[in-house]
């Protein structure tokens, strides 16, 4: 089973940069997109609806903002849009597809970079998502969530560790949340299951020459419940082409789709 996740930072912009041609060549079973930033009426061209996939979107009410999607080669049994949250569902941050032997979600976690109010909302989102994870694990159904978590986990996951200790995305309280889901809830960081290299990032600021100098953050994940332990065959960041300020995370699993 092959899964690709990417924050496209605008699906129309990434399409112009060749995203859909690349996805066709990669031929994954599942594609998870975040920050689609389009209403459905804006993306009726056939390029946005690859014919070999069933395509599902959860859009934000605000035009040009947020939005998540899942493209699947198989028709899911069930689709869930949103977290049943009045605070976040109007922002289009969560969509889940359920199949016979697992469920997968595309998630766009809030950023707290614009100030205290948004950072507080980010912590609320983490709390709500923790409850979802606990419930999912209790139900014993294998679950994958893919997306832009907007948090680095460890020093190896960011270029400028010390300089960012007081910045959203690298705050101790945020990183402690990842500790909690990996340690207490036994979730799996799929990338780190097979790749221990440093300087492997998925996002770069548009300021300066961050991308050229690889001054990045690893904030995009495919996170698994313990059911998938030992199933990760390969996990890598694709950088040969640039579709947005994020790079695709490509995973191959020894798991039946």
N, C-alpha and C positions, 0 to 999 in steps of 0.2 A: 504494500500500500504506500503510495507516494502522496505527500501533502506539502503544499506550498502556502506560506502565509506572508503577507506584505501589507504594510501601511502605504497606500498608493498616493496619499496627499493630493487627492483629486483624481478620480478615475479617468476623466476626460484628458487631463494633462498627461497622465502616465500612458494612456492609449497612443497619444501622439508621439511618445518616445519609444514605441515598439513593444509595449507590455504584452499585448495579446498575440503578437507574432511569436514572442518568446514562450508564452504559456502553451501555445499550440505545439511547439517543438518539444517542450518539457513533458507534456502529456500527463500531468498528475491526475490522481483519482479525485482529489479534493483541493479546492483553492479557497483560502480564507483571506478576505480583504478588509481593511479598516481605513477610516477617514476617506470614504468614497466621495463625499461632498457633492452629491447630486440627487435631485428628486428623480423618480422613475420616468417622468415625462421628459427629462433632459437627456436620457440615455436609451432612446428607443432604436437607435441605429443597431443593425445586426452585429456589429463588432463587439458590442457590450454583452451580447447574449450568445456565447459560443454554442454551436449547434450540438456538440457532443455532451453538453452539460445541462443539468437542471439548475437554474439560477435563482437565488433567493436573496432579497435585500431587506434590511431594516433601516429606513431612512430617518434622518432627523427632521423635526418640524421646521427648523430654521434652514432656509435655503443656503447651499454652499457650505454646509457644516457637518462634520462627523459622518455617521453612516457606516454600516458594516454589511458584508455580504458573504455568502457561501455558494460556491459552484461545485456541484457534485455530479459524478458520472452515473450515480444510482439515485433513483427517486427515494427520498427519505420516507419513513413511516409517519413522521411527525415533525412539524416545524414550530419552534417557539421564538417569538419576537419579544425582546425585552425581558427585564428582570422582575416584572410586576412591581415597579418602583416609580412613584410619581416624581421623584427627584431626577431620575436619569432616563426613563424610557422615551421621553420626548426628544432626547438628544441622539437617539439611534446608536446605542453602544453595544447591543448584544443580540445575536441571533444564533440559534441552536438547531441542528438537524439530528434526528434520532433514527438509527438504523437497527437492524436485528441484534447486532452484537456489540454496539457501542454508540455513543453520542459524541458529536463534535460541535464546538461553538467558536464563533469569530467574535472577539471582544476588543473594544477600544476603551482602555482605561482613561479616566480624565487626567489632564495635566494640571499641576498646581503652580505653574510658572508665572501666572498672571497676578498672583497675590494670595493673601490669607484666606479670602472667601472660597476661592477655587481649591486651595489646598485642603481646607476643612471638608469640602465636598468630596475631594479625592479620598480622604480617610473614611468618609461615610460609604463611598463606593467599595472600598476594601472590606469594610465590615459586612456590607450586604453580600459581596461576592464570597466572603468566608462562609456565610450561612448557606449559600447555594452549594459550595463545595462540600460542606459537611453533610448536607442533605443528600447530595449525589453519591457520596462515598457510603453513606448509610444504606442507600438503595442498592448498592453493590453492582451497579452497571458501569462498565468501563467508559471513561470520559476523557476527552481531549479538549483543552481550550487553547486556541491559537490567537495571537494578536500582539498589539502594542500595549504592553503593561505599563510603560512609562516609568519603570524603576529598574536600576541596575542592581545586581545582587552582591557582587564582591569586587574587591579591588581589581581583579583581573578583567573585569567587565567594563572598565572605563579608563580612558587615557589619563585624565587628570583627576585622580582620586582625591588628593588632599584639597585641591582648590574647589571641589564641588561638595564638600561635606555639609554645607549649609544651603545647598540648592535643591529645589524640588527634583525628584527623580533619583537622588542619592542620599536623602535624609536617613538617619539611623532608624527612625520609626517606620519608614517605608520598606527599607531593607529587612527589618525585623518581620514584616509581614511575609516576605518571601521565605525567610527562615521558618516561619510558622507553617506555611503550606508544604514546604519540602521536608521539614523535620517532624512536625507534629501530625500532619495529615498524610505524610508519606507520598506526596506528589513527586513527580520526576521532572527535572529540567532536561528535556530530551537532548539538547545540544551538548550539555556537559556529560551526558552518559557516554559519549563517544569522542568528544573533542575537548581536550584540556588546554588548547593553545591560548596564549594571551594575544592581545591586539586583534581580537576577532569581534568586530562591532557591527551593529545593524542600523545605527542612525548617526548622522553627522550634522552639525549646525551649518546653516547657510552662511554664517559669518566667516570672514577671513578665508583661509584655505584649509578648513577643517577636513574636508573630504580628501583633498590632495595629500595632506599630511597625516591622514588616518587618526585624527583627533576625534574619536567617536565614543559612543555608548552602546552597550548591548542591552536593548530594552524590548526587543521583540522575541517572543517565545512560542514554542509548542510545549505545553505543560500537560503531563499525563497522570492519571491515577495509577495506583500501584499495579493494576491489572496488566499494564503494558511493560512491566519490568522485564528487561532482557530482549525487548522486541525492536529496539532502535538499531538499525543497520548502518545508517549514515545520516549525518546532519551537518549542513554547511551553509555559509552565507554566500550568496551569488553576487559577485561584484564586476563581472565582465561588461555588463551594461547597467546604466543608471536610469531607473524609472521614476524615482522620487528621492526625497532626502533620507528615506529608509532603503534598505536592501532586502531582497527576498530571503527568507529562511526556508531551505529545502530539506525535507526529511523523507527517508525511506524506512519503512517498517516491515518487519516480518510478522504481518498480521493480516488476516483475511478481511477484505472489504466486500 
